Amino acid sequence: MALAVAALQVQVGAAPAGAQAAAKPQAPGVDTQAGYPFSFETLLEDAKHRAATPYSPQRNSVPAALDKLSPEQYRSIHFNPDAGIWRGENLPFRIELLRAAYNMPTSVTISTVEGGVAKDLVATPAMFQTGATPQQLGAVSLPLSGFRIRYRINSPKVWDEFLVFQGASYFRAVAKNLLYGLSARGLAIDVGEPAGEEFPLFTHFWIERPAASASAIVIYALLESQSSAGAYKFTVQPGVETLTDVELALFPRAEMRVAGLAPLTSMFLFDESNRGRLDDYRPEVHDSDGLQITTKSGEHLFRPLANPLKLQVSTFTKEAPEGFGLVQRSRQQRDFQDFDMQYERRPSAWITPKGDWGAGGVELVEIPSGRETNDNIVAFWRPAQALTPGHPAQYAYRLTWCDEAPFPKGLGKVIATRSGASIDRKRRVFLVDIVGAGEKLDGLRLDLGASAGAISNSSLISNRELHGLRASFEIDPKDVNLIEMRLRVMRGDTPVSETWLYRWTSS
């Protein structure tokens, strides 16, 4: 049976280190609860204080009433949209709480902030719809795993979900007319390392109450892991492009040699060039199909993604780029032939660094996968120098969720890469389709190179169907197992296309 909806309740939570309790005046007739002062500065102090002490993972015991539920009964518990925070007020955003998974050992705290005073939210059973009875649930507070936020992003009449924070330090957003796809993270540590990855957690969120005229919402988060504590501020503005401005400070507990900043995580199973061992009726299956980078010098790079048989790690650039991101360039339904998943509507995500990030590289990790339910692609910025205790690190960047990542008008863009064996099975054939630079060949040439093997039969022709160009070539790997390839279209010494990069492996 569905439980009735009750008004939102709040309780006093543990204040950040050094904070003093403060009471916030309430309107007449509203139950007055004590709060505590909160600001980004108090969060920074809290994170710094925590980093000076050994990491102690928060372990939560499941309330007795919930522990008696069957897994099926617990999974039936869902937040009732009618109980959305701020739903009854003339505000542009609404929060909905997400319960923790069955027998989940950890949960998060979610608070609202108004006028510099924070109050922790209590997720009462009356705020949820469930198959359990009121007697089974009693008056327990349900443990939470995160939250989602609704906004009228697509229609003035519909409150669509556009942002969710849930699990470790993961969060996802959409832009107008797009669906959820790839995820972002607060921090990635030791991705692709033999010893295994460390997953930092957002353990506490604070969400500022927006003004009635606000076009953006502000969210703060405390991050904790064995190696670091961190303070984050997210300013999120939904729209045709959903903009997320991120400010963060990391306070290392231990040396972080492989620290992934502004990390993006996605799924790539196969496309035209990468079916391999997968037997599937669809032409393509992926949330993202390429890594796009604009270097500090202004060169535009595109690396099609792969689903390798062995884990691959690639590094690009030696200094912070103008921008980078995981993009979805296949935008037609016929590219996927999947009416249910609608992969053609998955967003691209573009990172624009702010300030000086110093030396380092954009790193791409591609993990073997046989299922489209697995996120097997990770891209992030890795500083050249390890992050070490006693040396806080501060970064800022803009994350843009969009249909199309920034790209110069008039420059050719790769929209498809195809590969297969030559007729005699001794060479690999590559076809690269490019749009945006016209289809006339006058004065154009291919700039093509490979780290090993022998290239032959290269050509550049008009692709009238796409009103673009098709570059093709063959490569004989000889006796090597890995070849890095590079291709761009030139007019004289001037590039008229982005630079296509590709890693071929024998297995």
N, C-alpha and C positions, 0 to 999 in steps of 0.2 A: 504494500500500500504506500501511497505517496504521503509524506508527512506535510503538515501545514507549514507555511513560511512564517518565521518570526523575525522581529527586527534585529539588525546587526548588533552584536554585543562586543564590547572591548574590555580588555583587562590591562593591568599594569604589567609591563615586561621588564626584564633586566635592562637597566640603562647602560649605554656604552661607558667604558672606563672613564672615570672622572666627572661624569654627568651628575647633576643634582636633580632630585625629583621636583616636578613643578605641576601645579594644578592649572587646568585650562577652564575658564568660565564657560558654562553651557547656557543655552537658551532655557527659559522657564519650561518646566515640564519634562526636561530631558535628564536622564540619570547621569549625574556627574561622576566621572571616573578620573583618577589621577593619571597624568602622563609624565613624560620626561623630556627634557630639552634635547633637540636633535638638529644637526646641521652636517654638511659635508666635512667640516673641520672636526667635529666630535667623532665622526666615523673614521677619519684619518688617524686620529689619536688612538682610537680603539684598535684599529688594525696594527698600528705600530706597537702598541702594548702587547697584543697577542703574539706578534712575531718574536718578541723577546722571551717568550716562554715556550716550552716544548708543546708540540701539537697533541691535543687530546680530543680525538674524534668524539662527536656528540652521539651518544647511543640512546635511543628512545625505546622505552618499553611500550608495547601496545596496550591501551586501556583495556581493562578486564572485559568490559561489555563488548568491545570490538573483537577481542580474542576469541569470543564464543561464537562469532559468526562463521559460517562456512565461506570458503573462497568465493563461491558464486554470489552469496548474499552481500559480501563486501564489495565485489566488483559492480554490483547493481547500484551502489551509492554514487549519485551524480549531483553536482551543484544545480540548484534550481535557479534559472535565469531571473526569476521574479525576485530573488533575494540578492541580486547584484548590488554591490556597494555603490552608492550614489544614484541608484536607479530611480529613486523617488525625487531626485533633485534636478534642477535645471543646469546640469553639467554635461560637457561634451564627451566624457569617458565613463565607462563602467567597469568595475573589477569583478571577476568571478574566481572563486577559490577552487583549487584542484587538490583532492584528497591524495594522501600518500598511497603507495601500492600496498597490497596485502602483506602483512608482516614485515613491512619496510622498516629497517633498523634506524633510519635517520629521517628527519623531517625538517622543514624550514619554518621560520617565523616570518610573518608578514604584518607590516605595520602601515598605518597611514600617518601623514604628517600635515599639520595645519598650523600656520603661525609659529613655526619653530618648535612645536610640541608634537611628540610622537605617541601613538597608542597602538598596542599590539592587538591584532584581531583574533577573536575566538571563533572557530568554525563549529557552531552548534549543530546538532543533528537536524534542527528545525530549518536549517538553511539548505538542506539537501533532499533530494528525492531518492527513495530507496525501497528495496523489496523487504527489508527487515521491519519489524514492528517497533513502535516507540518503547515497548517494555524491554526489547532486546538491546536497544541503544542506550536507554537511560538518558542521563544528562552529560555524557562525556563530551570532551572537545575532540573533534576529529583531527588526526595528524595531517599536515599539509605537505604537498610536494612542490607546489608552485602556484601560479595564477595566470589567468589570461585577461586581456583587456579588449573591450568592445568599443567601436566607434562607427559612426555612419560614414564609412569610407567609400561605399559604392552607391548608396542611395540615401536620401534624406529620411527615408521611412524605415530603414533596416539597420539594426545594430549588429554589424558584422565583427567577428573576432579578427583582429589584425596583428596581435602580439601575444606571445606566450613565453614565460620563463618556467622551465621545468626540467629537473634532472641535472645533477652535477653543476656545471656553469653554463649549460646550454640555453639558448633562446632563439626564437624564430619570429619572423615578421613577414608580412606581405604588403605589396603595393596594390593600388586600385586594379580590380579585375584579375588579380593573380591568386594562386593557391599556395599553401605551404609547400615548401620543398626543402632546400638546404637549410642548415642551422649555422648559427654563430656560437662562439664560446667566449667566456671571460678570459680564459688562459688555458693553454695546452702545455703539458710538460712531458718530455721524453717520448714524443710520438715516434713510432717506428724504431725505437731503441730495443736492443736484444733483451734488456732486463725488464721490459714492460713499461707501459704508460702509467703515469700518475694522473688521477682525475681530481682536480680541485673542485670544491663545492661552494656554491652560494648558499650560505646558511641563514642569512637574515636579509629581508628586503624592506625598504621604506618607500612608500609611494606618496608623493605630494598631492594634496587635494588641488585640482586645477581650478582656475577661475572660470566663470561661465563663458567667457569669450576666448578661452585658451585653444590654441591649435596644436599644442604639444603637451606631453605629460612627462614628468621627471621622476625617475626611479633610482634609488640608491641601493647598493648591495655590498655586503661583507663577504669576502672570499676567504676560504681557509683550506689548507692542505698541509701535508707533512713538510713541504718545502717552502711554503710561503703563506703570508696573509696579505690581503689586498682590500682596498677601498675603491668602489666604482660609482660613477654617476652616469646615468643614461638619460638623455633628453630625446624623446621620440616624437616625431611629427609625421602622422600618417597622411597619405595622399597619392597622387599619380606616381610619385616616388616617395617611399617612406624613409625618412631621414633619421638616423640614430647617431647622435653626437656622444662620443664616449670619452670620459676623463677617468684615468685610473692611476693608482699608486700601488706599487708592489713593495712589500717588506720581506725579503727572503729570510727564511729560517735556515736554509741550507743552500749550498751552491746549486744553481740551476744552469747546467751546461747547455741543455736543449730546451730553451724557453720559447714557446710559440705565442707571439703577440698578435692580436686581432685575428684569431684563428677562425676558419670557415670549414665546415664539415658537410660533405655531400655524398650522393650515391651515383656511381657510374657502373652499369652492368655491361652494356655493349652499344655500339653504333654501327655505321656502315663498314668501318674498317676494323672492328674489334669484336666480332661474334665468337671466334675461337671455338671453345668447347661447348658453348651454350646453344641448346636446341629450343628455339622460341619462335612463335608465329609472328612476333612483332618486329618491325625493321630496326627499332631502337628502344632502349630502356635506360633512362638516366634522369636525374634531377639537374645535373650540370653536365656540359660536354666539353668544357675547356677552361684552362687557366689563362687569364688575360692580364698583361702587365704593361704599364707605361713607365719606362725607365726615367731616371733623372735627366738623361741626355735627350729625352724625347722620342726614343725608339719605341715602337708598339710591337709587343710580342704576343703570340698566341700559341699555346701548347694544347693540342687535343688530349683529352684524358684517356687513360688506359685502365683496363682490368687485367693486370698481369698474372702470370702463374706464380711469380715470386714477388715479394714486397719490393717496391722501388722507391727510392728517395732521390729527388732532384733539387738542385739549388740554382736560383737565378739571381742575377745582379749582385753587386758588391757594396751597394749603398742603398739607402731607403729610396724606393721608387716614388714617382708622382702618384701612382695608384696601382692596385692589383685587386683581382677578384676571381671568384668562380662564376662562370656565366653559362647561361642556357641560350644557345644560338638556334637550335632547332625549334621553330615556332609554329609549324603547321601540324594539324591533326594527322595528316597523312604520314608525317615523319615517324609517328609512333603506332597508329592504328589501335589505340587503346582509349575507348570512350570513357571508361571508369576512372583511370588514373589521371588522365589529362596532363601528361608530362609537359605538353607544349605551353602550359600555363604556370610553370614553376618559375619563381623569381631568380634573377641574377643578383649577386651581392658584390658591391664594390667598396674597397677600403681606400680612403684618402687620408694619408698621414698628416698630422698637424705638428708643426715644430720640427726640431732636428732629432731624428731617430738614430743618427750615427751610422756606423758601418754595420753591415749584415746582409742577409739575403732573404729573398722570398723562397720558402721551401715548400715542395709539393711531395706528399706521401700518398702512394697508390697501393692499396692493400688488396690481395686476391679475394674475390667474392663470387659465390654462386647464387646469391639471392638478392633480389631488389629491396628486401627489407633491411639490408645491412648498409650502413654508411661506411664506405670504404675509401673515401677521398678526404684528405686534409690539406689545407693550404694555410700558411701563416708567415709572419715576419719573424726571423730568428736573428737576434743581435749577435754580432761577431764575438763579443765578450760575454762570458758567463755572468749571470746575476748572482751576487754574493751577499751573505749576511753583513749587515752594517752599512749597506749601500742601497738605500731606497731608489727605486726606478719609477719615473713618472712618464706617462705617455698620453697622447690625445689623438683621436682620429674620428673621421666621419664614416659611418657604414651606411651605404645607400642600397636599399632593396628596390629593385627596378626591373622593368622588362628588358632594357638594353643598357649595358654599361657604357660609360662615356667613350666616344670614339670620334676622331676628326672627320668632318665632312670631306668627301672627295678622295679619301684613302681607301684602298681596297681591303676588304674584310673576308677572311676565310669562313665559309659557311658549311663546308663538307670536306671530309678527307676519306678517301676510299683506298683500299689496299688489297692485293691478292697476288697469287703466284702467276708468273709468266707462263706462256704456253708450254715451254720446255721444262717448267718447274724448277729452273735453276736460279731464277732471279725473282725479286719482289717488284711489283708494279704499284706505283702510287699516282693517284689522281687528286688534285687539290682544286676545289671550286672557289672562286673569288668574286665578290660583287662589290660595287661602290666605286670602281675605277673605270667604268665604262667597258665596252667590248671591242673597241678598236685596238689593233695591234701595232699601229704606226709608232716606231721608235722605242718599242718595249722589248725588254730582254729579261731572262731569268737569271737571278743570282742564286746559285744552288751549290751546296757543299755538304760533305759528310765526313765524319770523324774516321771512317774506315770503309772498306769495300770499294767497289768500282761503279760509278754512275754511268748510265748510257741512255740513249734515246730520249733525251729531255726535249720537251716542246712546250709552247704556249700557244693556245688557240682561242678563238672566240667561243663563248658559250651563249648562244643566242636565246636559249630557253630561259636563262637566268639574267640576260642582258649583262653578262659579266665575262669572266675569263676562266679557262681551265689550264692549269699547269700539270704536266705529267712527266714521269721519268721512271726508269728501272734502275735497280741497284743489285749488284751481285755481292752478297755478304762475304764471299771468300770463306775464310776459316774463323771469322770472329763471331762472338755471341751477342755483341751489343754495338749499335751504331747510333750516334746522334746526328740528325739531319737538320738542315736549315735552308729555307727557301723564301725568296721575296721577289717581287716584280719591280724592275727598275726602268726609269727613263734617263739614260745617261748615268749620272752619279746620284740621281734623286730617287728615293723609294716611292713607288706609287701604290704599294700595298704594305700591310703589316708584315712582320717576320714570322713565318710559320716554323715552329720547332717540333721535332718528332723524335721519339726514342723507339728504335726497333730492337727487339730482343729475339733470340732464336727459340726461346721457350716461354 
